[in-house]
Amino acid sequence: FMAYYGLCLRALTGAAGAVEVFEASSANFELVRKLPQINNFNNVRVHHAAIGAENCEIEFAGGEGGSSGPAEKWSGSARPLTEKVRCHGIDECMDTFNLGMPNFNKLDLETAEKHALHNGQRVFGEGRPNVVLEIHLTQDGSVAEAVVNWMTKYEYKVDLIWQGRELVSVDQLIEL
């Protein structure tokens, strides 16, 4: 999916804009990293990194295709094989990868919302980009809580795209 969204966003930004794609799965990265060169898109860069907690290394279940995610997403004996991946906070990415301030973010964090959304003061607080956030709820409610805390802290209004209604509370997320 990251290649699909990356190429769609490239079409929207045009040759003058920039698209930065972050892919933590080594298998997915190896496929996606070739697309800009194949399509002669000089303004699309693909980074092999996870977005989440700041400056750390995480266990990542990278062989799950579009469902790849932090190893903590799986529990018990169903846990897939994992790999170690560098993880960066959203603000940290600005410096580490020499990025300009984004005006649009599409985030699909596969339960890492609880780690990633709290460390974006510069991007979310100062830059105020439009954000499409694909939410992956957890049984313990931590993702729902992180999303609502992010909404409150940075004063973002959230619309549930498939339902076309505003999201205002943790209870609404838990009911989903």
C-alpha positions in Angstrom: 0.0 0.0 0.0 2.9 2.4 0.7 3.9 2.3 -3.0 0.3 3.0 -4.0 -0.1 5.9 -1.7 3.4 7.2 -2.5 2.7 7.2 -6.2 -0.8 8.8 -5.7 0.7 11.5 -3.5 3.4 12.1 -6.1 0.7 12.7 -8.7 -1.0 15.2 -6.4 2.1 17.1 -5.5 3.5 17.1 -9.0 7.1 17.5 -10.0 7.6 20.6 -7.7 6.4 18.8 -4.5 8.2 16.1 -2.5 7.0 12.7 -1.3 8.8 10.9 1.5 7.9 7.2 2.0 8.9 5.4 5.2 8.8 1.6 5.1 10.1 -0.5 8.1 9.7 -3.9 6.5 12.9 -5.0 4.7 10.9 -7.1 2.3 8.5 -4.3 1.4 11.3 -1.7 1.3 13.2 -3.7 -1.3 10.1 -3.6 -3.5 9.1 0.0 -2.9 12.5 1.6 -3.1 12.8 0.8 -6.8 9.6 2.6 -7.8 10.9 6.1 -8.0 13.8 5.2 -10.3 11.6 2.9 -12.5 9.1 5.8 -12.9 11.7 8.6 -13.1 10.3 10.3 -10.0 13.1 12.4 -8.7 11.0 13.9 -6.0 10.0 10.6 -4.3 12.4 9.2 -1.7 11.9 5.9 0.1 13.5 5.4 3.6 14.0 2.1 5.3 12.8 3.1 8.8 9.9 2.9 11.2 8.0 5.9 12.5 7.2 5.6 16.2 9.3 6.1 19.3 12.3 8.4 19.0 15.7 7.2 18.0 15.6 3.5 18.9 15.6 0.0 17.4 12.4 -2.0 17.4 11.4 -5.6 16.8 9.3 -5.4 13.6 7.2 -8.2 12.0 8.2 -7.3 8.4 7.1 -10.4 6.5 3.3 -9.7 6.8 2.9 -7.7 3.6 0.6 -4.7 4.1 -0.1 -5.9 7.6 3.5 -5.7 8.7 4.0 -3.8 12.0 5.6 -3.6 15.4 6.1 -7.1 16.9 4.0 -6.0 19.9 1.0 -6.0 17.5 1.0 -9.8 17.7 0.7 -11.9 20.9 1.2 -15.4 21.9 2.2 -18.2 19.6 0.9 -16.4 16.5 3.7 -13.9 16.6 5.5 -13.9 13.2 9.2 -13.7 12.5 10.7 -10.3 13.4 13.6 -8.1 12.3 15.3 -5.2 14.1 14.5 -1.9 12.5 15.6 1.7 13.2 12.7 3.8 14.5 12.4 7.6 14.4 10.0 10.0 15.9 8.1 12.3 13.5 10.1 15.4 14.5 13.3 13.5 14.5 12.7 12.5 10.9 12.9 16.1 9.9 16.6 16.3 10.9 17.7 12.7 10.3 16.4 12.6 6.7 16.8 16.4 5.9 13.1 16.9 5.3 11.1 20.1 4.7 8.0 20.8 6.8 5.2 18.6 5.4 1.9 20.1 4.5 0.3 16.6 4.3 1.0 13.4 6.2 -0.6 10.0 5.5 0.2 7.7 8.5 -0.4 4.0 8.7 1.4 3.0 11.9 0.0 -0.5 12.6 -0.6 0.1 16.3 2.5 2.4 16.7 0.2 5.4 17.0 0.7 5.3 20.8 4.4 5.9 20.2 4.5 8.1 17.2 1.8 10.7 17.8 3.2 12.1 21.0 6.5 13.2 19.5 5.5 15.6 16.8 5.5 19.0 18.4 7.4 20.7 15.5 5.4 18.9 12.7 1.9 18.9 14.3 2.2 21.9 16.6 4.1 24.3 14.3 3.7 22.9 10.8 0.0 21.9 11.2 -0.1 19.6 8.1 -3.3 17.9 7.0 -3.2 14.3 8.3 -4.8 11.1 7.1 -4.3 8.7 10.0 -5.2 5.0 9.5 -6.0 3.8 13.0 -5.3 0.3 14.3 -7.2 -0.1 17.6 -5.9 -2.4 20.3 -7.7 -4.4 23.0 -6.2 -2.3 25.8 -7.5 1.0 24.3 -4.0 2.5 24.2 -4.2 3.5 20.5 -7.6 5.1 21.0 -6.2 7.0 24.0 -3.2 8.1 22.0 -5.3 9.4 19.1 -7.6 11.4 21.3 -4.6 12.8 23.3 -3.0 13.8 20.0 -6.3 15.4 18.8 -6.5 17.4 22.0 -2.9 18.4 22.3 -2.5 19.7 18.7 -6.2 20.7 18.3 -6.9 18.5 15.3 -10.4 17.8 14.2 -10.8 14.2 13.1 -13.4 12.9 10.7 -14.0 9.2 10.3 -13.7 8.9 6.5 -15.8 5.8 6.0 -18.5 7.1 8.3 -18.3 10.8 7.5 -18.7 12.0 11.1 -16.5 13.8 13.5 -14.6 11.9 16.2 -14.6 13.5 19.6 -13.9 10.9 22.3 -12.1 7.7 23.2 -15.5 6.1 23.8 -16.3 6.6 20.1 -13.1 4.9 19.1 -13.7 2.0 21.5 -17.2 1.5 20.1 -15.8 0.9 16.6 
